[in-house]
């Protein structure tokens, strides 16, 4: 078996939008980098890769376009940053694998996520994107 490929398919994709964005003072997931707000752009990419994808939001954020695709941070995980989204999803949707994507990657393309999936190794607990020098833990 090629160890670069895992038999795991159809990951639960979590688009982490629940940060406070205190430095920017506005919701980063709603910024327009393309023709859509970033959260919807990422949702489109996620939907092209998996049937299981969700927006991870904090309790102060609203979602009226795709309410069925929202997982709100559980109260016992509130105020701990992006980990709140991952822990909330893990509790609500137990799975063997997740793909966790920060909402603030405006240059992210489907090909990047496909590369991550291609090079997963079942012998390791995680994989993250890297430019060769800097790992991207929220991807």
N, C-alpha and C positions, 0 to 999 in steps of 0.2 A: 504494500500500500504506500502511495506517495504521502509522506507525513505532512506535507504542506497542506493537504486537503483533509478536511474533517467530514465525517458523515453527518454532522449536524447541519440541518438546513432550516430555512425560514426562521431567522432569529427574531426575537422581540426587539424592535427598534424603538429606542426612547430618545426623543428630541427634547433635550433639557432646556427649558425656557423659564424655569422658576426662580432664577436669580433675582436679586433685588436691584441690580443695575444702578447702584448708588453713585458710582463715579459718573455715569452718563446721564443719570436723572430721568431716564425714560426706558421703556421696555425694549431691550435689544432685539427681542424676537419679532418685533413689529417694524424694524427698520427695513427700508426698501433698498436692497442692493441690486435687485433685478425688477421685473415687472410685478412681483408679488412680495408681500411682507416675508421676511426671512423664515418665519415658522411655517408658512404655507409652501414656500419653495422647498424646504427640507422635507415636509410631508410628501410632496410629490416624488422626491427622490426615494424616500423610504418606501412608498407604495409601489415603486417599480422594482423593489428588491425583496420585499416581504409582505405577507398578508397580515402580519401582526406589528402595528406601529402605533405609537401614541405620543402625544404632547405631554410633557411633564410640566405642570404649572404650580405656582405657589397659591395659597388660599386667597391672595389679593388680586389675582389675574382672572380675567373673564375670557371665555371662548364661546362665541356664538355661531361660528361657521362650522366647526367640527366638534360639537360637544361630546359626541359618542367616542371621540378619539382622545379624550382628556383623562389624565390621571393627576389628581391634585395631591400635593404633598400631604401625607398623614400628619396629624398634629404632633405626635410624639417624635417626628423627625424634623419639625419646623426649625428654621433658622440655623441650619448646619450647611448651607450652601448646596452645590450641585448633588452632593451625596444624598440629600433628602429625596430627590427625584428617583435616584437609583434604588435606594432602600425602600421607598414607597412602592415602586413597581415590583420589586422582588417579593415584597410581602403580599401584594394583591394579585400578581400573576407569576406564580412560581414557574421557573423555566430552568433549563440547563444552560442556556446562553442568552446573552443580551448584546445588543449593539447600542452603545451610549454615545450620543452625538450632542455636543454643545451647540447652542443656537447661533453662536457668533463665529461661524466659519463661512463667510460670504463667498469664498472661492471653491467651496466643496462641490464636487461633482459625483455623479453616480459611479464613475470609474474608480474613484478613490475608495468608495465603500466596497465595490466589487473586488478590488485588490486586497483589502483587509480580509474579506471572506475567503478569498482564494488562498491566502497564506496563513490561515489559522492552522494551528498545530494542536491536535487533540491531546497531546502530551503536556500542554501548557495551559494554565488557568486563564490567561488573557493575551491579547495582542493589541497593540496600539500603533497608530500611524506615526512615522518619524521621517524627518527630512534628511536623516543621516546623522544629524548632530543633536536634534532636539525632539524628544518624544512628545506626542500630543495626547495626554491622558484623557481628554474629553472627546477623543475620537478613536 
